[in-house]
Amino acid sequence: MASAREYQAKAEAQFHKTIKKANDAKQALSPYEVAARATDEKTAKLRALRLAKEAAEAIAAAENKAAKTKPAREKAISKKEAGRES
């Protein structure tokens, strides 16, 4: 028959084997987590760049619209003044 020490040795061996498997599982999951984190960071960076570009385009469009409308008003005023002078 096996003694208490043999049972204890087997239990400890099984415990250490279980701990090793758990650690291996954590390490196997790490590359996936690293890749997912890198993808999330790239997505956030690209989103920020896109939003900045859209904001700059909106400002430029508003300035262009304002610039286009002012000369039209000035032309209308100058035509009225030209009609008065005649």
C-alpha positions as CSV (number, residue, x, y, z in Angstrom):
1,M,0.0,0.0,0.0
2,A,1.0,3.6,-0.6
3,S,2.0,5.7,2.3
4,A,0.7,9.1,3.2
5,R,3.9,10.7,1.8
6,E,3.3,9.1,-1.6
7,Y,-0.2,10.4,-1.7
8,Q,1.1,13.8,-0.7
9,A,3.8,13.7,-3.4
10,K,1.2,12.8,-6.1
11,A,-1.2,15.5,-4.9
12,E,1.6,18.1,-5.0
13,A,2.7,17.0,-8.5
14,Q,-0.9,17.2,-9.8
15,F,-1.2,20.7,-8.2
16,H,2.0,21.9,-9.8
17,K,0.9,20.5,-13.1
18,T,-2.5,22.4,-12.8
19,I,-0.7,25.6,-12.0
20,K,1.6,25.2,-15.0
21,K,-1.3,24.6,-17.3
22,A,-3.0,27.8,-16.0
23,N,0.1,29.8,-16.6
24,D,0.5,28.4,-20.1
25,A,-3.1,29.3,-20.8
26,K,-2.5,32.9,-19.7
27,Q,0.6,33.2,-21.9
28,A,-1.2,31.7,-24.9
29,L,-3.9,34.3,-24.5
30,S,-1.5,37.2,-24.2
31,P,-0.6,37.5,-27.9
32,Y,-4.3,37.7,-28.8
33,E,-4.8,40.4,-26.2
34,V,-1.7,42.3,-27.5
35,A,-3.0,42.2,-31.0
36,A,-6.5,43.3,-30.0
37,R,-5.1,46.2,-28.0
38,A,-2.9,47.3,-30.9
39,T,-5.9,47.2,-33.2
40,D,-7.9,49.3,-30.8
41,E,-5.2,51.8,-30.5
42,K,-4.8,52.1,-34.3
43,T,-8.5,52.5,-34.7
44,A,-8.6,55.2,-32.1
45,K,-5.7,57.1,-33.8
46,L,-7.4,56.8,-37.2
47,R,-10.7,58.0,-35.8
48,A,-9.0,61.0,-34.3
49,L,-7.3,61.8,-37.5
50,R,-10.5,61.4,-39.5
51,L,-12.5,63.7,-37.1
52,A,-9.7,66.3,-37.3
53,K,-9.8,66.2,-41.0
54,E,-13.5,66.5,-41.2
55,A,-13.5,69.5,-38.8
56,A,-10.8,71.2,-40.9
57,E,-12.8,70.6,-44.1
58,A,-16.0,71.9,-42.4
59,I,-14.2,75.1,-41.4
60,A,-12.7,75.5,-44.9
61,A,-16.1,75.0,-46.5
62,A,-17.7,77.6,-44.2
63,E,-14.9,80.1,-45.0
64,N,-15.3,79.4,-48.7
65,K,-19.0,79.8,-48.5
66,A,-18.6,83.1,-46.7
67,A,-16.0,84.3,-49.1
68,K,-18.2,83.4,-52.1
69,T,-21.3,85.2,-50.7
70,K,-19.5,88.5,-49.9
71,P,-18.4,89.3,-53.5
72,A,-21.9,88.5,-54.8
73,R,-23.3,91.2,-52.5
74,E,-20.6,93.6,-53.4
75,K,-21.4,93.0,-57.1
76,A,-25.1,93.7,-56.5
77,I,-24.3,96.9,-54.6
78,S,-21.9,98.1,-57.3
79,K,-24.5,97.4,-60.0
80,K,-27.0,99.5,-58.1
81,E,-24.5,102.3,-57.7
82,A,-23.6,102.1,-61.4
83,G,-27.3,102.5,-62.2
84,R,-27.6,105.6,-60.1
85,E,-24.6,107.2,-61.7
86,S,-26.0,106.8,-65.2
